[in-house]
Amino acid sequence: MRHEKGNSRKSIRRKLVLVLDDLRVVLFYMARLKRPKGAKMGLFDKAKEAHKQKQVEKARLAAAEEARKQKILNGEFAPITVKTTLQPNETAYLELTARRMATRDSVVQETVGKSKKKHPIRRAVVGGVLLGPLGAVGGAATAGSKQTSTTTERTVSTIEQVDSGQMILTDQRFIFLGNNDTVISLPYAEITATNINDNIVSVKYAGMLNREYYEVFGENANDIELYYKGITQHKAVQSKPTAAPKALQAQHSVADELTKLAKLKAAGVITQAEFDKQKVNLLS
């Protein structure tokens, strides 16, 4: 009887294990099925959906920022109004608060002192020779030290603020208007090199200070490099041929035609009257 009961219990356990395994399989595949419309979201699903929405928004903002920067590089921005007087037909596109910085060298003097102590016995002997026994005691009492000093000079380089004011970029030049009445006006053709890193602007030109650079501040300070490239590549006024070369070219053309007409007249191809008529037409 006991043996039969044991076998019966084992059989029941095996059946329960099989049922549980089947239940796990059903639950696994039910979880993989698409949730029907209108079904409530669990906490995990809500967190997953929120993360997805956040990633989508992050990608959208990144794309919008990249498009904004590309527009600036392409010169797609409007002119601005500035307080300073510009040249005729000059247009300003960017104005920022700026600090003009430079490296200054100064000479620093350093004095180092040394003291040398005089030996008391030696001074006592000298006192004994001059004054006798009492002089020896006096000589020993006056023993002291001798102070010597050495002064050296060295050059120290420090970065200092030279001035502060406004930086303006136009279609013709780079401008810095300092609060100390300093005005730096550089046509882009006079700038030999440019280095822009974040809000640090370094422009090299003839007569600049030692390691001169500018720190810029303002709404568009972080876009200073984009604006500089956009202005110099798309907005800067290009040098145009003046009227003088064209007039000179026209003069050469008229002279050449007159020479040809003179040769034709000399060869008897055209008459004097025809020559005079063509000459009047060319010079009119």
Buried (B, 14 or more C-beta within 10 A) or exposed (E): EEEEEEEEEEEEEEEEEEEEEEEEEEEEEEEEEEEEEEEEEEEEEEEEEEEEEEEEEEEEEEEEEEEEBEEBBEBEBEEEEBEEEBEEEEBBBBBBEBBBBBEEEEEEEEEEEEEEEEEEEEBBEBBBEEEEEEBBEBBBEEBEEEEEEEEEEEEEEEEEEBBBBBBBBBBBBBBBBBEEEEEBBBEBEEBEEBEBEEBEBBBBBEEBEEEBBBBBEBEBBEBBBBBBBBBBEBBBBEEEEEEEEEEEEEEEEEEEBBEEBEEBBEEEEBEEEEBEEBBEEBEE
